[in-house]
């Protein structure tokens, strides 16, 4: 694999299997469309069984956006072999999947330097990502956006409520990452069991690198609940005062979303025919111009509790709706997590 980073403007990593290729492909289209002024864009895909035909389709798609747009694939077998050897050196045996692959991007791409962007497949890029190349990471090796997750979940983890981030988008400073030996810190976290919590790789990153994560603007990972609630509502529903403290930044980000992240089921994701996500129309504008446009979009059987949450948030007076959503969240978190970690 030719990994010449000397003239790269953007270095981006995705991860996908064959089933998720159309979703990733739409995200790629939005990335390439909104970053047409970039000198070059090198995209590396962690390939967990993508077919030869799909790989060729993705390469052709990238090339259609102009010179310097190139995709390279890293096979799951190679990836797992690399990660497995590192895990075993710390007395750990990883499962036979790519769950932890993205936390070892620096080690998997040793020829690269500078800044590397990891983007989840379930995203839509809405603005140039060039500002991230000069974003102030305050000497830290990683930039991430605060996660929209309930305090009850955070209480089972040994991290401060102010210091938990969503791994759907990550900005790595590869030089700082290697200088601080972040890969070793992650492996120590694996050995300590940090990867055995409900959100394995995200929890591992937050616990192992808790002092090495700089806060990025909300706009670079605008999660689905962010579209449903304002900052004060988020603080109430998810019991995180962080959102209240950063209400002005949140409101500004909502007007200028750079990466929409279709996380969770608070809203129906836009690749479904019955999606109610505010970015559905924009998503479809890419989808129906894509190589997958002839694939019929299926409908999603939305869970009742999410339907109720959407009704409470959108149809009732704000104070009543917020109180109802908060109560729902408390019940949900108790049901799934109140016993978690008691034997840790």
Backbone torsions as a table, in degrees:
resi	resn	phi	psi	omega
1	UNK	NA	128.0	-178.7
2	UNK	-82.2	109.7	-175.8
3	UNK	-116.5	60.9	178.6
4	UNK	-87.9	109.3	-176.4
5	UNK	-100.3	8.2	-172.9
6	UNK	-64.5	-29.7	-177.5
7	UNK	-119.8	21.5	-176.8
8	UNK	-83.9	131.3	175.0
9	UNK	-88.8	-45.2	176.5
10	UNK	-126.2	134.2	174.3
11	UNK	-118.7	119.1	-169.5
12	UNK	-130.2	140.4	177.1
13	UNK	-120.8	133.8	168.7
14	UNK	-120.5	168.4	173.1
15	UNK	-140.1	135.0	-176.7
16	UNK	-159.2	158.0	165.5
17	UNK	-108.2	-175.2	-176.8
18	UNK	-63.5	-39.4	-176.1
19	UNK	-63.5	-31.4	-174.5
20	UNK	-94.9	3.4	-177.8
21	UNK	-55.8	-46.2	179.6
22	UNK	-60.3	-39.1	178.8
23	UNK	-66.0	-46.2	176.9
24	UNK	-63.1	-38.7	-178.9
25	UNK	-60.6	-40.7	177.7
26	UNK	-65.3	-41.8	176.8
27	UNK	-60.7	-43.0	177.3
28	UNK	-59.6	-43.2	178.9
29	UNK	-59.2	-43.6	179.9
30	UNK	-66.6	-38.5	177.0
31	UNK	-60.8	-49.6	-177.4
32	UNK	-67.6	-36.8	-180.0
33	UNK	-66.2	-45.1	-175.2
34	UNK	-82.7	-3.7	-179.8
35	UNK	-126.4	39.2	-178.6
36	UNK	-64.0	-24.2	-178.4
37	UNK	-85.8	-3.3	178.3
38	UNK	-66.6	141.0	-179.7
39	UNK	-59.4	-42.0	177.7
40	UNK	-158.2	153.6	176.1
41	UNK	-132.4	116.1	176.3
42	UNK	-104.6	122.7	-176.7
43	UNK	-114.4	129.5	179.1
44	UNK	-116.2	124.1	-177.6
45	UNK	-110.5	121.6	172.8
46	UNK	-74.7	107.5	-165.5
47	UNK	-97.1	106.0	179.6
48	UNK	-104.2	60.1	176.2
49	UNK	96.4	27.7	176.6
50	UNK	-73.0	133.7	-177.0
51	UNK	-69.3	159.8	178.2
52	UNK	-60.2	-41.2	179.2
53	UNK	-61.5	-42.8	178.9
54	UNK	-67.8	-37.1	177.4
55	UNK	-61.8	-42.6	178.9
56	UNK	-66.3	-39.8	177.6
57	UNK	-60.2	-44.5	-179.6
58	UNK	-65.8	-40.3	178.3
59	UNK	-63.2	-44.1	178.9
60	UNK	-64.0	-40.2	178.1
61	UNK	-59.7	-48.3	-179.8
62	UNK	-61.6	-44.3	-178.4
63	UNK	-63.8	-26.9	-178.6
64	UNK	-67.5	-15.2	178.8
65	UNK	-91.0	6.0	173.1
66	UNK	117.5	175.3	-178.7
67	UNK	-64.1	147.6	176.6
68	UNK	84.3	4.3	176.6
69	UNK	-102.1	107.9	-172.4
70	UNK	-136.8	141.3	178.2
71	UNK	-114.5	135.1	171.5
72	UNK	-121.8	146.5	-178.2
73	UNK	-112.2	138.8	175.0
74	UNK	-113.5	114.2	-174.0
75	UNK	-67.7	150.1	178.8
76	UNK	-61.6	-36.4	-179.1
77	UNK	-62.4	-46.5	177.7
78	UNK	-63.0	-44.3	-178.4
79	UNK	-60.4	-48.6	-178.2
80	UNK	-66.0	-35.2	178.3
81	UNK	-63.8	-43.2	179.2
82	UNK	-62.8	-50.2	-177.4
83	UNK	-66.8	-39.9	-178.0
84	UNK	-60.5	-44.1	179.3
85	UNK	-60.8	-41.6	-179.5
86	UNK	-67.6	-40.7	178.8
87	UNK	-62.6	-45.2	-177.4
88	UNK	-62.6	-30.6	179.2
89	UNK	-65.8	-17.5	177.3
90	UNK	-108.8	16.7	177.6
91	UNK	74.0	23.3	-179.4
92	UNK	-116.5	150.2	176.5
93	UNK	-123.1	106.9	-178.4
94	UNK	-72.2	158.2	176.0
95	UNK	-72.7	168.6	-177.2
96	UNK	-83.0	56.8	176.8
97	UNK	-148.7	-178.4	-175.2
98	UNK	-101.9	21.6	-174.7
99	UNK	-51.3	-44.1	-174.4
100	UNK	-95.7	4.6	-172.6
101	UNK	-59.0	-44.8	-172.4
102	UNK	-68.5	-15.7	178.9
103	UNK	-83.2	-5.3	178.5
104	UNK	-119.5	35.5	-177.1
105	UNK	-62.5	-38.2	179.9
106	UNK	-61.3	-40.8	-179.3
107	UNK	-74.1	-31.4	-179.4
108	UNK	-77.6	-21.8	179.8
109	UNK	-125.9	64.9	-172.8
110	UNK	-66.3	-20.6	-178.5
111	UNK	-78.5	-14.1	-177.4
112	UNK	-86.6	153.5	175.0
113	UNK	-142.2	177.8	-178.4
114	UNK	78.3	-144.5	-175.3
115	UNK	-104.5	139.1	-177.4
116	UNK	-126.5	133.2	-179.4
117	UNK	-106.2	125.5	170.0
118	UNK	-102.2	129.6	-179.1
119	UNK	-129.3	126.9	174.3
120	UNK	-63.7	154.3	178.4
121	UNK	-63.9	-35.6	-172.9
122	UNK	-84.9	59.5	-175.9
123	UNK	-139.1	165.7	172.5
124	UNK	-140.3	123.5	-178.6
125	UNK	-85.7	129.3	-175.5
126	UNK	-117.3	3.8	-178.6
127	UNK	-161.1	167.5	176.4
128	UNK	-61.1	140.4	177.2
129	UNK	-99.8	6.5	-179.1
130	UNK	-56.9	-36.8	179.4
131	UNK	-57.3	-23.5	-179.0
132	UNK	-68.6	-22.4	-179.4
133	UNK	-68.7	-20.9	178.6
134	UNK	-121.2	11.2	179.4
135	UNK	-61.8	141.0	-179.6
136	UNK	-78.1	110.2	177.9
137	UNK	-95.9	8.3	174.0
138	UNK	55.4	36.3	177.8
139	UNK	79.2	3.2	179.9
140	UNK	-89.9	164.9	-174.8
141	UNK	-96.2	-3.7	-172.7
142	UNK	-146.3	137.4	174.5
143	UNK	-118.6	132.2	-179.0
144	UNK	-146.2	164.6	178.7
145	UNK	-101.2	143.9	179.7
146	UNK	-57.2	140.2	-175.7
147	UNK	-89.3	143.9	175.1
148	UNK	-91.4	89.9	-177.6
149	UNK	-144.9	150.1	-172.7
150	UNK	-71.9	150.0	179.7
151	UNK	-58.7	-35.0	-179.6
152	UNK	-58.0	-36.6	177.8
153	UNK	-68.7	-43.4	-178.8
154	UNK	-63.6	-29.2	-178.1
155	UNK	-68.2	-17.5	177.8
156	UNK	-89.4	-4.1	-178.2
157	UNK	-110.8	147.5	178.9
158	UNK	-82.9	53.4	175.8
159	UNK	-134.7	153.3	178.0
160	UNK	-69.3	147.2	178.4
161	UNK	-60.4	-24.1	179.3
162	UNK	-81.8	-5.4	-169.6
163	UNK	-127.7	44.0	176.7
164	UNK	-124.6	130.4	-169.3
165	UNK	-128.1	156.6	179.9
166	UNK	-90.8	131.9	-175.1
167	UNK	-90.7	12.2	177.3
168	UNK	-68.8	-22.3	170.8
169	UNK	-140.8	132.8	178.1
170	UNK	-137.8	139.3	175.2
171	UNK	-111.7	111.5	-178.5
172	UNK	-100.7	131.1	166.2
173	UNK	-93.6	98.8	-171.4
174	UNK	-62.9	-33.3	180.0
175	UNK	-68.3	-44.8	176.9
176	UNK	-67.4	-38.2	179.6
177	UNK	-56.1	-47.1	-178.3
178	UNK	-74.3	-36.8	-179.9
179	UNK	-62.6	-36.3	-178.8
180	UNK	-93.1	2.1	177.1
181	UNK	53.6	49.9	-177.8
182	UNK	-62.8	-31.8	177.9
183	UNK	-59.6	-38.5	177.8
184	UNK	-66.0	-40.3	178.8
185	UNK	-62.0	-38.2	178.2
186	UNK	-67.2	-41.7	178.6
187	UNK	-64.0	-37.8	175.4
188	UNK	-64.0	-34.7	176.7
189	UNK	-66.8	-38.9	176.2
190	UNK	-61.4	-45.6	-179.7
191	UNK	-63.0	-29.6	180.0
192	UNK	-83.7	-2.1	177.8
193	UNK	89.4	11.8	-178.3
194	UNK	-66.7	-18.3	-180.0
195	UNK	-91.2	11.4	-177.6
196	UNK	-105.2	7.0	178.8
197	UNK	-85.3	172.9	-171.7
198	UNK	-58.6	-31.5	178.8
199	UNK	-113.4	77.9	-162.6
200	UNK	-50.6	-59.9	-175.3
201	UNK	-72.6	-38.6	178.9
202	UNK	-65.0	-43.5	177.4
203	UNK	-64.0	-41.9	179.1
204	UNK	-58.2	-45.5	179.9
205	UNK	-63.1	-47.6	-176.4
206	UNK	-65.0	-37.3	-178.9
207	UNK	-79.3	-43.4	-174.6
208	UNK	-74.4	-33.6	-174.8
209	UNK	-114.9	31.1	-173.0
210	UNK	-57.3	-28.0	-179.9
211	UNK	-97.5	5.9	-175.8
212	UNK	-120.7	18.7	-178.3
213	UNK	-114.2	120.5	175.2
214	UNK	-91.9	144.0	-179.9
215	UNK	-76.7	124.9	172.7
216	UNK	-96.6	158.5	177.1
217	UNK	-58.3	142.2	179.0
218	UNK	-50.6	-30.9	-172.3
219	UNK	-63.7	-18.0	-176.9
220	UNK	-91.1	1.0	172.7
221	UNK	-162.0	72.3	-174.4
222	UNK	-87.6	99.1	-170.3
223	UNK	-77.7	159.6	-173.1
224	UNK	-53.9	-45.3	178.8
225	UNK	-61.9	-22.1	177.8
226	UNK	-64.8	-30.0	177.9
227	UNK	-76.7	-24.4	-174.9
228	UNK	-87.0	-34.2	-174.5
229	UNK	-124.1	158.6	168.0
230	UNK	-90.0	178.8	-172.5
231	UNK	-62.9	-41.9	-179.0
232	UNK	-67.0	-36.7	176.1
233	UNK	-66.2	-42.6	177.5
234	UNK	-57.6	-43.0	179.6
235	UNK	-60.4	-37.1	-178.9
236	UNK	-77.9	-46.0	-175.4
237	UNK	-68.7	-41.7	-175.6
238	UNK	-102.6	4.3	176.9
239	UNK	55.3	42.4	177.2
240	UNK	-123.9	107.5	-178.8
241	UNK	-69.7	-13.1	178.0
242	UNK	-52.3	-41.4	-177.0
243	UNK	-68.4	-35.7	177.7
244	UNK	-66.4	-39.7	-179.3
245	UNK	-67.3	-24.8	-176.8
246	UNK	-117.0	35.2	-174.8
247	UNK	-63.7	-38.9	-178.5
248	UNK	-67.0	-44.1	178.7
249	UNK	-63.6	-37.9	179.8
250	UNK	-64.3	-45.8	-179.2
251	UNK	-61.8	-39.7	178.8
252	UNK	-67.1	-41.2	-180.0
253	UNK	-63.2	-36.0	-177.8
254	UNK	-63.7	-24.7	178.9
255	UNK	-87.4	-9.7	-174.3
256	UNK	-146.2	59.8	-177.1
257	UNK	-70.0	125.0	178.8
258	UNK	-92.7	-36.2	176.5
259	UNK	-137.9	112.7	173.2
260	UNK	-86.0	126.1	-177.6
261	UNK	-112.6	115.5	-175.1
262	UNK	-85.2	64.7	-174.7
263	UNK	-86.8	142.0	174.7
264	UNK	65.6	-170.3	-175.9
265	UNK	-120.1	23.0	176.1
266	UNK	-59.0	-33.4	173.3
267	UNK	-129.6	152.1	178.6
268	UNK	-74.0	127.9	-174.8
269	UNK	-61.2	148.9	-168.3
270	UNK	-72.7	-10.2	176.5
271	UNK	-82.7	1.2	173.6
272	UNK	-96.2	145.6	-176.7
273	UNK	-61.5	-33.6	-177.4
274	UNK	-98.0	23.3	-179.6
275	UNK	-59.3	141.5	174.1
276	UNK	-114.1	19.0	-178.5
277	UNK	-76.1	137.8	179.6
278	UNK	-58.2	-19.6	179.6
279	UNK	-96.7	11.5	-178.9
280	UNK	-58.5	-48.1	-177.1
281	UNK	-62.8	-43.1	178.9
282	UNK	-65.6	-42.0	178.2
283	UNK	-59.0	-45.5	-178.2
284	UNK	-66.1	-28.6	178.5
285	UNK	-63.8	-31.0	174.4
286	UNK	-82.9	-43.2	-175.1
287	UNK	-58.1	-45.5	-175.8
288	UNK	-81.4	3.3	169.8
289	UNK	-110.3	7.0	-173.9
290	UNK	-97.0	169.3	175.4
291	UNK	-65.4	-11.4	-176.9
292	UNK	-105.6	15.1	-172.4
293	UNK	-61.8	-23.6	-177.9
294	UNK	-86.8	-3.5	176.3
295	UNK	-80.9	122.5	-177.6
296	UNK	-66.7	133.5	176.5
297	UNK	-77.2	128.9	-179.8
298	UNK	-85.0	162.5	174.7
299	UNK	-91.5	151.0	-178.4
300	UNK	-106.1	134.0	176.6
301	UNK	-84.0	91.9	-173.7
302	UNK	-70.5	130.7	-179.0
303	UNK	-61.8	146.3	-174.6
304	UNK	-60.8	-39.2	-175.8
305	UNK	-69.7	-29.0	176.2
306	UNK	-74.7	-34.6	175.8
307	UNK	-63.0	-41.4	178.6
308	UNK	-65.3	-42.5	178.4
309	UNK	-59.5	-43.3	-179.3
310	UNK	-64.2	-39.1	177.2
311	UNK	-63.9	-47.0	-179.3
312	UNK	-61.0	-41.7	-175.5
313	UNK	-74.4	-29.6	-172.0
314	UNK	-109.5	-16.6	-172.7
315	UNK	-113.6	-18.7	-177.1
316	UNK	-103.6	162.5	173.4
317	UNK	-51.9	144.4	-169.4
318	UNK	-54.1	-47.4	-177.0
319	UNK	-63.5	-42.1	-179.3
320	UNK	-69.3	-44.3	179.9
321	UNK	-62.2	-42.1	179.3
322	UNK	-64.2	-42.5	178.8
323	UNK	-62.9	-40.8	178.3
324	UNK	-64.7	-42.7	178.6
325	UNK	-65.6	-37.5	178.5
326	UNK	-64.1	-44.1	178.3
327	UNK	-62.0	-43.2	177.9
328	UNK	-58.7	-42.1	-178.4
329	UNK	-65.9	-38.0	178.7
330	UNK	-63.6	-43.4	179.9
331	UNK	-64.3	-44.5	-179.4
332	UNK	-61.5	-45.9	-177.3
333	UNK	-68.3	-37.6	177.8
334	UNK	-63.9	-42.8	-177.7
335	UNK	-60.3	-41.6	-172.0
336	UNK	-98.1	-24.0	-168.9
337	UNK	-128.4	-1.8	-171.7
338	UNK	-66.9	-24.5	178.3
339	UNK	-99.2	-3.4	-175.1
340	UNK	-69.4	136.6	172.9
341	UNK	85.3	-3.0	-179.1
342	UNK	-69.9	-19.6	177.1
343	UNK	-103.1	8.4	-179.3
344	UNK	-77.4	NA	NA
